[in-house]
Amino acid sequence: MALEQEIERWHFQFYGRVQGVGFRFTAGYLARSLDLTGWVRNEYDGSVTMEVQGRSDAIEHFLNSLQTQRYIQIENYEREAISPIQEQRFRTEY
């Protein structure tokens, strides 16, 4: 019997061409398809802030998928591990 992977939560700040290109919609779609929870939000400085929670392998797949989207161009991002919380879905914040 396989051991269940531990749940992780990460805080991200993305820079580059990340607004006006479907980043939040794509992040939500990918997160839901991978059973990840969290949120995503545009910032006034043109960056995107996101928290994502789930299995480590799902989060890495999520990040790789975001970085290979046609119109999204992530030039740089900051990543910080934070404590998991109780939450049921991935949402877009405004």
Biopython code that builds the backbone (N, CA, C, O; Angstrom):
import numpy as np
from Bio.PDB.StructureBuilder import StructureBuilder

atoms = [
    (1, "MET", "N", (0.844, -1.180, 0.000)),
    (1, "MET", "CA", (0.000, 0.000, 0.000)),
    (1, "MET", "C", (0.891, 1.245, 0.000)),
    (1, "MET", "O", (1.813, 1.342, 0.810)),
    (2, "ALA", "N", (0.629, 2.182, -0.886)),
    (2, "ALA", "CA", (1.429, 3.405, -1.002)),
    (2, "ALA", "C", (1.089, 4.368, 0.129)),
    (2, "ALA", "O", (-0.061, 4.481, 0.554)),
    (3, "LEU", "N", (2.109, 5.049, 0.595)),
    (3, "LEU", "CA", (1.891, 6.066, 1.616)),
    (3, "LEU", "C", (1.351, 7.327, 0.966)),
    (3, "LEU", "O", (1.772, 7.708, -0.126)),
    (4, "GLU", "N", (0.416, 7.968, 1.649)),
    (4, "GLU", "CA", (-0.153, 9.206, 1.137)),
    (4, "GLU", "C", (0.870, 10.330, 1.273)),
    (4, "GLU", "O", (1.528, 10.454, 2.306)),
    (5, "GLN", "N", (1.003, 11.150, 0.226)),
    (5, "GLN", "CA", (1.945, 12.266, 0.270)),
    (5, "GLN", "C", (1.439, 13.355, 1.198)),
    (5, "GLN", "O", (0.237, 13.591, 1.318)),
    (6, "GLU", "N", (2.379, 14.003, 1.844)),
    (6, "GLU", "CA", (2.056, 15.103, 2.728)),
    (6, "GLU", "C", (1.606, 16.320, 1.916)),
    (6, "GLU", "O", (2.094, 16.566, 0.813)),
    (7, "ILE", "N", (0.676, 17.064, 2.482)),
    (7, "ILE", "CA", (0.162, 18.269, 1.830)),
    (7, "ILE", "C", (1.112, 19.433, 2.106)),
    (7, "ILE", "O", (1.558, 19.635, 3.236)),
    (8, "GLU", "N", (1.410, 20.187, 1.059)),
    (8, "GLU", "CA", (2.266, 21.375, 1.158)),
    (8, "GLU", "C", (1.466, 22.593, 0.726)),
    (8, "GLU", "O", (0.480, 22.480, -0.003)),
    (9, "ARG", "N", (1.905, 23.758, 1.187)),
    (9, "ARG", "CA", (1.311, 25.027, 0.741)),
    (9, "ARG", "C", (2.446, 25.984, 0.431)),
    (9, "ARG", "O", (3.397, 26.114, 1.202)),
    (10, "TRP", "N", (2.334, 26.652, -0.709)),
    (10, "TRP", "CA", (3.360, 27.584, -1.163)),
    (10, "TRP", "C", (2.741, 28.932, -1.511)),
    (10, "TRP", "O", (1.642, 29.016, -2.059)),
    (11, "HIS", "N", (3.481, 29.980, -1.174)),
    (11, "HIS", "CA", (3.127, 31.346, -1.562)),
    (11, "HIS", "C", (4.048, 31.726, -2.717)),
    (11, "HIS", "O", (5.266, 31.579, -2.617)),
    (12, "PHE", "N", (3.466, 32.215, -3.815)),
    (12, "PHE", "CA", (4.227, 32.597, -5.004)),
    (12, "PHE", "C", (3.973, 34.047, -5.367)),
    (12, "PHE", "O", (2.886, 34.577, -5.139)),
    (13, "GLN", "N", (4.983, 34.679, -5.933)),
    (13, "GLN", "CA", (4.851, 35.982, -6.581)),
    (13, "GLN", "C", (5.456, 35.814, -7.970)),
    (13, "GLN", "O", (6.642, 35.510, -8.098)),
    (14, "PHE", "N", (4.647, 36.010, -9.012)),
    (14, "PHE", "CA", (5.089, 35.827, -10.394)),
    (14, "PHE", "C", (5.286, 37.173, -11.073)),
    (14, "PHE", "O", (4.493, 38.096, -10.885)),
    (15, "TYR", "N", (6.353, 37.279, -11.866)),
    (15, "TYR", "CA", (6.679, 38.497, -12.604)),
    (15, "TYR", "C", (6.854, 38.155, -14.075)),
    (15, "TYR", "O", (7.223, 37.033, -14.421)),
    (16, "GLY", "N", (6.589, 39.117, -14.928)),
    (16, "GLY", "CA", (6.720, 38.925, -16.368)),
    (16, "GLY", "C", (5.420, 39.317, -17.038)),
    (16, "GLY", "O", (4.712, 40.204, -16.560)),
    (17, "ARG", "N", (5.102, 38.662, -18.143)),
    (17, "ARG", "CA", (3.819, 38.903, -18.808)),
    (17, "ARG", "C", (2.814, 37.942, -18.187)),
    (17, "ARG", "O", (2.561, 36.854, -18.703)),
    (18, "VAL", "N", (2.249, 38.378, -17.063)),
    (18, "VAL", "CA", (1.374, 37.509, -16.275)),
    (18, "VAL", "C", (-0.012, 38.107, -16.036)),
    (18, "VAL", "O", (-0.856, 37.473, -15.402)),
    (19, "GLN", "N", (-0.254, 39.315, -16.535)),
    (19, "GLN", "CA", (-1.591, 39.901, -16.451)),
    (19, "GLN", "C", (-2.102, 40.152, -17.860)),
    (19, "GLN", "O", (-1.335, 40.500, -18.757)),
    (20, "GLY", "N", (-3.405, 39.971, -18.048)),
    (20, "GLY", "CA", (-4.017, 40.183, -19.351)),
    (20, "GLY", "C", (-3.762, 39.053, -20.336)),
    (20, "GLY", "O", (-3.978, 39.214, -21.537)),
    (21, "VAL", "N", (-3.305, 37.915, -19.838)),
    (21, "VAL", "CA", (-2.970, 36.779, -20.708)),
    (21, "VAL", "C", (-3.657, 35.483, -20.262)),
    (21, "VAL", "O", (-3.297, 34.400, -20.724)),
    (22, "GLY", "N", (-4.639, 35.590, -19.372)),
    (22, "GLY", "CA", (-5.353, 34.402, -18.910)),
    (22, "GLY", "C", (-4.661, 33.638, -17.799)),
    (22, "GLY", "O", (-4.977, 32.472, -17.562)),
    (23, "PHE", "N", (-3.719, 34.274, -17.112)),
    (23, "PHE", "CA", (-2.967, 33.594, -16.055)),
    (23, "PHE", "C", (-3.893, 33.067, -14.966)),
    (23, "PHE", "O", (-3.815, 31.895, -14.600)),
    (24, "ARG", "N", (-4.778, 33.932, -14.441)),
    (24, "ARG", "CA", (-5.649, 33.507, -13.335)),
    (24, "ARG", "C", (-6.611, 32.408, -13.768)),
    (24, "ARG", "O", (-6.819, 31.439, -13.038)),
    (25, "PHE", "N", (-7.199, 32.556, -14.950)),
    (25, "PHE", "CA", (-8.108, 31.531, -15.466)),
    (25, "PHE", "C", (-7.377, 30.199, -15.625)),
    (25, "PHE", "O", (-7.874, 29.152, -15.209)),
    (26, "THR", "N", (-6.190, 30.253, -16.234)),
    (26, "THR", "CA", (-5.404, 29.040, -16.456)),
    (26, "THR", "C", (-4.983, 28.409, -15.137)),
    (26, "THR", "O", (-5.052, 27.190, -14.980)),
    (27, "ALA", "N", (-4.546, 29.236, -14.187)),
    (27, "ALA", "CA", (-4.151, 28.722, -12.870)),
    (27, "ALA", "C", (-5.327, 28.014, -12.202)),
    (27, "ALA", "O", (-5.161, 26.937, -11.629)),
    (28, "GLY", "N", (-6.504, 28.612, -12.274)),
    (28, "GLY", "CA", (-7.688, 27.996, -11.681)),
    (28, "GLY", "C", (-8.043, 26.677, -12.339)),
    (28, "GLY", "O", (-8.335, 25.694, -11.658)),
    (29, "TYR", "N", (-8.019, 26.657, -13.655)),
    (29, "TYR", "CA", (-8.328, 25.429, -14.394)),
    (29, "TYR", "C", (-7.341, 24.318, -14.048)),
    (29, "TYR", "O", (-7.743, 23.194, -13.750)),
    (30, "LEU", "N", (-6.040, 24.639, -14.090)),
    (30, "LEU", "CA", (-5.017, 23.635, -13.781)),
    (30, "LEU", "C", (-5.125, 23.156, -12.335)),
    (30, "LEU", "O", (-5.031, 21.959, -12.064)),
    (31, "ALA", "N", (-5.323, 24.099, -11.405)),
    (31, "ALA", "CA", (-5.413, 23.736, -9.988)),
    (31, "ALA", "C", (-6.576, 22.780, -9.744)),
    (31, "ALA", "O", (-6.425, 21.771, -9.056)),
    (32, "ARG", "N", (-7.726, 23.099, -10.307)),
    (32, "ARG", "CA", (-8.894, 22.227, -10.109)),
    (32, "ARG", "C", (-8.665, 20.852, -10.733)),
    (32, "ARG", "O", (-9.082, 19.840, -10.170)),
    (33, "SER", "N", (-8.006, 20.808, -11.890)),
    (33, "SER", "CA", (-7.771, 19.518, -12.548)),
    (33, "SER", "C", (-6.775, 18.653, -11.776)),
    (33, "SER", "O", (-6.758, 17.433, -11.941)),
    (34, "LEU", "N", (-5.944, 19.277, -10.932)),
    (34, "LEU", "CA", (-4.939, 18.549, -10.151)),
    (34, "LEU", "C", (-5.320, 18.426, -8.674)),
    (34, "LEU", "O", (-4.498, 18.016, -7.854)),
    (35, "ASP", "N", (-6.561, 18.778, -8.333)),
    (35, "ASP", "CA", (-7.055, 18.730, -6.947)),
    (35, "ASP", "C", (-6.226, 19.592, -6.004)),
    (35, "ASP", "O", (-5.953, 19.200, -4.870)),
    (36, "LEU", "N", (-5.827, 20.769, -6.480)),
    (36, "LEU", "CA", (-5.105, 21.727, -5.642)),
    (36, "LEU", "C", (-6.085, 22.774, -5.141)),
    (36, "LEU", "O", (-7.101, 23.047, -5.781)),
    (37, "THR", "N", (-5.773, 23.354, -4.000)),
    (37, "THR", "CA", (-6.580, 24.443, -3.463)),
    (37, "THR", "C", (-5.702, 25.683, -3.354)),
    (37, "THR", "O", (-4.486, 25.616, -3.532)),
    (38, "GLY", "N", (-6.335, 26.815, -3.058)),
    (38, "GLY", "CA", (-5.590, 28.060, -2.888)),
    (38, "GLY", "C", (-6.300, 29.218, -3.544)),
    (38, "GLY", "O", (-7.525, 29.222, -3.666)),
    (39, "TRP", "N", (-5.531, 30.198, -3.965)),
    (39, "TRP", "CA", (-6.091, 31.390, -4.595)),
    (39, "TRP", "C", (-5.039, 32.064, -5.475)),
    (39, "TRP", "O", (-3.843, 31.797, -5.360)),
    (40, "VAL", "N", (-5.519, 32.946, -6.359)),
    (40, "VAL", "CA", (-4.650, 33.714, -7.251)),
    (40, "VAL", "C", (-5.222, 35.125, -7.363)),
    (40, "VAL", "O", (-6.439, 35.309, -7.354)),
    (41, "ARG", "N", (-4.325, 36.138, -7.470)),
    (41, "ARG", "CA", (-4.771, 37.535, -7.490)),
    (41, "ARG", "C", (-3.784, 38.390, -8.284)),
    (41, "ARG", "O", (-2.570, 38.249, -8.132)),
    (42, "ASN", "N", (-4.314, 39.284, -9.136)),
    (42, "ASN", "CA", (-3.482, 40.287, -9.797)),
    (42, "ASN", "C", (-3.090, 41.363, -8.799)),
    (42, "ASN", "O", (-3.864, 41.702, -7.904)),
    (43, "GLU", "N", (-1.883, 41.899, -8.954)),
    (43, "GLU", "CA", (-1.408, 42.989, -8.105)),
    (43, "GLU", "C", (-1.270, 44.262, -8.939)),
    (43, "GLU", "O", (-1.140, 44.203, -10.162)),
    (44, "TYR", "N", (-1.298, 45.413, -8.264)),
    (44, "TYR", "CA", (-1.211, 46.701, -8.954)),
    (44, "TYR", "C", (0.116, 46.901, -9.669)),
    (44, "TYR", "O", (0.184, 47.674, -10.625)),
    (45, "ASP", "N", (1.169, 46.225, -9.232)),
    (45, "ASP", "CA", (2.487, 46.400, -9.856)),
    (45, "ASP", "C", (2.676, 45.536, -11.104)),
    (45, "ASP", "O", (3.763, 45.517, -11.681)),
    (46, "GLY", "N", (1.627, 44.818, -11.529)),
    (46, "GLY", "CA", (1.710, 43.985, -12.724)),
    (46, "GLY", "C", (2.079, 42.539, -12.449)),
    (46, "GLY", "O", (2.094, 41.718, -13.366)),
    (47, "SER", "N", (2.375, 42.219, -11.205)),
    (47, "SER", "CA", (2.704, 40.839, -10.840)),
    (47, "SER", "C", (1.423, 40.083, -10.484)),
    (47, "SER", "O", (0.334, 40.657, -10.463)),
    (48, "VAL", "N", (1.570, 38.804, -10.210)),
    (48, "VAL", "CA", (0.460, 37.965, -9.756)),
    (48, "VAL", "C", (0.903, 37.250, -8.488)),
    (48, "VAL", "O", (1.985, 36.665, -8.441)),
    (49, "THR", "N", (0.062, 37.300, -7.460)),
    (49, "THR", "CA", (0.303, 36.593, -6.207)),
    (49, "THR", "C", (-0.593, 35.357, -6.181)),
    (49, "THR", "O", (-1.741, 35.395, -6.623)),
    (50, "MET", "N", (-0.048, 34.267, -5.658)),
    (50, "MET", "CA", (-0.818, 33.031, -5.607)),
    (50, "MET", "C", (-0.375, 32.194, -4.410)),
    (50, "MET", "O", (0.805, 32.169, -4.059)),
    (51, "GLU", "N", (-1.328, 31.516, -3.795)),
    (51, "GLU", "CA", (-1.034, 30.465, -2.834)),
    (51, "GLU", "C", (-1.664, 29.196, -3.375)),
    (51, "GLU", "O", (-2.804, 29.197, -3.838)),
    (52, "VAL", "N", (-0.906, 28.116, -3.309)),
    (52, "VAL", "CA", (-1.395, 26.837, -3.820)),
    (52, "VAL", "C", (-1.049, 25.742, -2.816)),
    (52, "VAL", "O", (0.030, 25.740, -2.223)),
    (53, "GLN", "N", (-1.985, 24.812, -2.640)),
    (53, "GLN", "CA", (-1.836, 23.759, -1.637)),
    (53, "GLN", "C", (-2.219, 22.412, -2.233)),
    (53, "GLN", "O", (-3.209, 22.290, -2.954)),
    (54, "GLY", "N", (-1.412, 21.401, -1.914)),
    (54, "GLY", "CA", (-1.698, 20.050, -2.376)),
    (54, "GLY", "C", (-0.460, 19.181, -2.282)),
    (54, "GLY", "O", (0.490, 19.510, -1.572)),
    (55, "ARG", "N", (-0.475, 18.069, -3.001)),
    (55, "ARG", "CA", (0.673, 17.165, -3.030)),
    (55, "ARG", "C", (1.828, 17.818, -3.783)),
    (55, "ARG", "O", (1.609, 18.574, -4.730)),
    (56, "SER", "N", (3.030, 17.530, -3.368)),
    (56, "SER", "CA", (4.233, 18.104, -3.974)),
    (56, "SER", "C", (4.302, 17.845, -5.473)),
    (56, "SER", "O", (4.590, 18.759, -6.245)),
    (57, "ASP", "N", (4.040, 16.609, -5.892)),
    (57, "ASP", "CA", (4.127, 16.292, -7.321)),
    (57, "ASP", "C", (3.080, 17.041, -8.133)),
    (57, "ASP", "O", (3.348, 17.438, -9.267)),
    (58, "ALA", "N", (1.895, 17.239, -7.573)),
    (58, "ALA", "CA", (0.840, 17.981, -8.266)),
    (58, "ALA", "C", (1.210, 19.456, -8.390)),
    (58, "ALA", "O", (0.952, 20.077, -9.421)),
    (59, "ILE", "N", (1.815, 20.018, -7.341)),
    (59, "ILE", "CA", (2.230, 21.422, -7.388)),
    (59, "ILE", "C", (3.322, 21.618, -8.431)),
    (59, "ILE", "O", (3.290, 22.600, -9.172)),
    (60, "GLU", "N", (4.279, 20.710, -8.505)),
    (60, "GLU", "CA", (5.348, 20.829, -9.512)),
    (60, "GLU", "C", (4.783, 20.705, -10.928)),
    (60, "GLU", "O", (5.194, 21.438, -11.827)),
    (61, "HIS", "N", (3.846, 19.784, -11.127)),
    (61, "HIS", "CA", (3.198, 19.646, -12.439)),
    (61, "HIS", "C", (2.441, 20.929, -12.787)),
    (61, "HIS", "O", (2.491, 21.393, -13.926)),
    (62, "PHE", "N", (1.748, 21.494, -11.815)),
    (62, "PHE", "CA", (1.012, 22.747, -11.965)),
    (62, "PHE", "C", (1.953, 23.865, -12.419)),
    (62, "PHE", "O", (1.648, 24.578, -13.374)),
    (63, "LEU", "N", (3.092, 24.022, -11.743)),
    (63, "LEU", "CA", (4.061, 25.069, -12.105)),
    (63, "LEU", "C", (4.624, 24.857, -13.503)),
    (63, "LEU", "O", (4.719, 25.803, -14.286)),
    (64, "ASN", "N", (4.993, 23.636, -13.815)),
    (64, "ASN", "CA", (5.517, 23.340, -15.155)),
    (64, "ASN", "C", (4.485, 23.656, -16.228)),
    (64, "ASN", "O", (4.827, 24.195, -17.280)),
    (65, "SER", "N", (3.234, 23.328, -15.971)),
    (65, "SER", "CA", (2.168, 23.605, -16.937)),
    (65, "SER", "C", (1.949, 25.101, -17.114)),
    (65, "SER", "O", (1.756, 25.565, -18.238)),
    (66, "LEU", "N", (1.976, 25.861, -16.026)),
    (66, "LEU", "CA", (1.827, 27.318, -16.128)),
    (66, "LEU", "C", (2.934, 27.927, -16.979)),
    (66, "LEU", "O", (2.686, 28.824, -17.785)),
    (67, "GLN", "N", (4.152, 27.436, -16.796)),
    (67, "GLN", "CA", (5.300, 28.015, -17.495)),
    (67, "GLN", "C", (5.346, 27.666, -18.974)),
    (67, "GLN", "O", (6.115, 28.273, -19.719)),
    (68, "THR", "N", (4.550, 26.713, -19.415)),
    (68, "THR", "CA", (4.565, 26.332, -20.827)),
    (68, "THR", "C", (3.322, 26.803, -21.573)),
    (68, "THR", "O", (3.097, 26.402, -22.715)),
    (69, "GLN", "N", (2.514, 27.648, -20.941)),
    (69, "GLN", "CA", (1.332, 28.180, -21.616)),
    (69, "GLN", "C", (1.748, 29.180, -22.689)),
    (69, "GLN", "O", (2.743, 29.889, -22.541)),
    (70, "ARG", "N", (0.990, 29.227, -23.746)),
    (70, "ARG", "CA", (1.347, 30.012, -24.929)),
    (70, "ARG", "C", (1.542, 31.503, -24.657)),
    (70, "ARG", "O", (2.552, 32.067, -25.077)),
    (71, "TYR", "N", (0.618, 32.148, -23.977)),
    (71, "TYR", "CA", (0.680, 33.604, -23.819)),
    (71, "TYR", "C", (1.312, 34.052, -22.510)),
    (71, "TYR", "O", (1.735, 35.202, -22.388)),
    (72, "ILE", "N", (1.379, 33.174, -21.550)),
    (72, "ILE", "CA", (1.969, 33.508, -20.253)),
    (72, "ILE", "C", (3.485, 33.435, -20.367)),
    (72, "ILE", "O", (4.033, 32.435, -20.832)),
    (73, "GLN", "N", (4.160, 34.499, -19.940)),
    (73, "GLN", "CA", (5.624, 34.493, -19.932)),
    (73, "GLN", "C", (6.111, 34.857, -18.533)),
    (73, "GLN", "O", (6.207, 36.035, -18.187)),
    (74, "ILE", "N", (6.414, 33.845, -17.739)),
    (74, "ILE", "CA", (6.926, 34.053, -16.391)),
    (74, "ILE", "C", (8.422, 34.304, -16.503)),
    (74, "ILE", "O", (9.184, 33.414, -16.881)),
    (75, "GLU", "N", (8.837, 35.524, -16.171)),
    (75, "GLU", "CA", (10.263, 35.865, -16.230)),
    (75, "GLU", "C", (10.987, 35.469, -14.949)),
    (75, "GLU", "O", (12.163, 35.104, -14.970)),
    (76, "ASN", "N", (10.270, 35.548, -13.845)),
    (76, "ASN", "CA", (10.854, 35.246, -12.543)),
    (76, "ASN", "C", (9.717, 34.983, -11.560)),
    (76, "ASN", "O", (8.598, 35.460, -11.744)),
    (77, "TYR", "N", (10.018, 34.222, -10.520)),
    (77, "TYR", "CA", (9.042, 34.084, -9.443)),
    (77, "TYR", "C", (9.746, 33.818, -8.128)),
    (77, "TYR", "O", (10.843, 33.261, -8.077)),
    (78, "GLU", "N", (9.071, 34.239, -7.063)),
    (78, "GLU", "CA", (9.534, 33.993, -5.696)),
    (78, "GLU", "C", (8.614, 32.930, -5.112)),
    (78, "GLU", "O", (7.414, 32.911, -5.386)),
    (79, "ARG", "N", (9.189, 32.049, -4.306)),
    (79, "ARG", "CA", (8.439, 30.915, -3.760)),
    (79, "ARG", "C", (8.803, 30.750, -2.293)),
    (79, "ARG", "O", (9.980, 30.704, -1.934)),
    (80, "GLU", "N", (7.782, 30.664, -1.452)),
    (80, "GLU", "CA", (8.008, 30.503, -0.011)),
    (80, "GLU", "C", (7.047, 29.450, 0.537)),
    (80, "GLU", "O", (5.842, 29.521, 0.298)),
    (81, "ALA", "N", (7.578, 28.480, 1.268)),
    (81, "ALA", "CA", (6.742, 27.462, 1.909)),
    (81, "ALA", "C", (6.018, 28.092, 3.091)),
    (81, "ALA", "O", (6.621, 28.808, 3.890)),
    (82, "ILE", "N", (4.726, 27.822, 3.195)),
    (82, "ILE", "CA", (3.926, 28.310, 4.314)),
    (82, "ILE", "C", (3.107, 27.136, 4.851)),
    (82, "ILE", "O", (3.063, 26.068, 4.241)),
    (83, "SER", "N", (2.469, 27.343, 5.984)),
    (83, "SER", "CA", (1.704, 26.262, 6.623)),
    (83, "SER", "C", (0.399, 25.993, 5.878)),
    (83, "SER", "O", (-0.300, 26.934, 5.502)),
    (84, "PRO", "N", (0.062, 24.721, 5.661)),
    (84, "PRO", "CA", (-1.223, 24.376, 5.042)),
    (84, "PRO", "C", (-2.389, 24.840, 5.910)),
    (84, "PRO", "O", (-2.272, 24.948, 7.131)),
    (85, "ILE", "N", (-3.505, 25.110, 5.259)),
    (85, "ILE", "CA", (-4.722, 25.517, 5.957)),
    (85, "ILE", "C", (-5.871, 24.627, 5.495)),
    (85, "ILE", "O", (-5.743, 23.889, 4.518)),
    (86, "GLN", "N", (-6.989, 24.702, 6.202)),
    (86, "GLN", "CA", (-8.195, 23.988, 5.791)),
    (86, "GLN", "C", (-8.877, 24.805, 4.695)),
    (86, "GLN", "O", (-9.280, 25.946, 4.921)),
    (87, "GLU", "N", (-9.001, 24.218, 3.524)),
    (87, "GLU", "CA", (-9.702, 24.900, 2.441)),
    (87, "GLU", "C", (-10.171, 23.858, 1.444)),
    (87, "GLU", "O", (-9.599, 22.773, 1.347)),
    (88, "GLN", "N", (-11.209, 24.193, 0.709)),
    (88, "GLN", "CA", (-11.873, 23.213, -0.147)),
    (88, "GLN", "C", (-11.692, 23.432, -1.644)),
    (88, "GLN", "O", (-11.948, 22.519, -2.430)),
    (89, "ARG", "N", (-11.252, 24.630, -2.059)),
    (89, "ARG", "CA", (-11.217, 24.903, -3.496)),
    (89, "ARG", "C", (-10.135, 25.915, -3.844)),
    (89, "ARG", "O", (-9.501, 26.499, -2.965)),
    (90, "PHE", "N", (-9.938, 26.110, -5.135)),
    (90, "PHE", "CA", (-9.033, 27.133, -5.647)),
    (90, "PHE", "C", (-9.908, 28.266, -6.174)),
    (90, "PHE", "O", (-10.861, 28.024, -6.914)),
    (91, "ARG", "N", (-9.588, 29.494, -5.796)),
    (91, "ARG", "CA", (-10.434, 30.625, -6.180)),
    (91, "ARG", "C", (-9.597, 31.783, -6.722)),
    (91, "ARG", "O", (-8.397, 31.882, -6.466)),
    (92, "THR", "N", (-10.257, 32.643, -7.468)),
    (92, "THR", "CA", (-9.647, 33.878, -7.952)),
    (92, "THR", "C", (-10.090, 34.998, -7.031)),
    (92, "THR", "O", (-11.284, 35.173, -6.785)),
    (93, "GLU", "N", (-9.135, 35.754, -6.524)),
    (93, "GLU", "CA", (-9.446, 36.914, -5.687)),
    (93, "GLU", "C", (-9.338, 38.171, -6.533)),
    (93, "GLU", "O", (-8.520, 38.249, -7.450)),
    (94, "TYR", "N", (-10.175, 39.155, -6.214)),
    (94, "TYR", "CA", (-10.169, 40.428, -6.940)),
    (94, "TYR", "C", (-9.874, 41.568, -6.004)),
    (94, "TYR", "O", (-9.827, 42.721, -6.433)),
]
sb = StructureBuilder()
sb.init_structure("model")
sb.init_model(0)
sb.init_chain("A")
sb.init_seg("    ")
for serial, (resi, resn, name, xyz) in enumerate(atoms, 1):
    if name == "N":
        sb.init_residue(resn, " ", resi, " ")
    sb.init_atom(name, np.array(xyz, "f"), 0.0, 1.0, " ", f" {name:<3s}", serial, name[0])
structure = sb.get_structure()
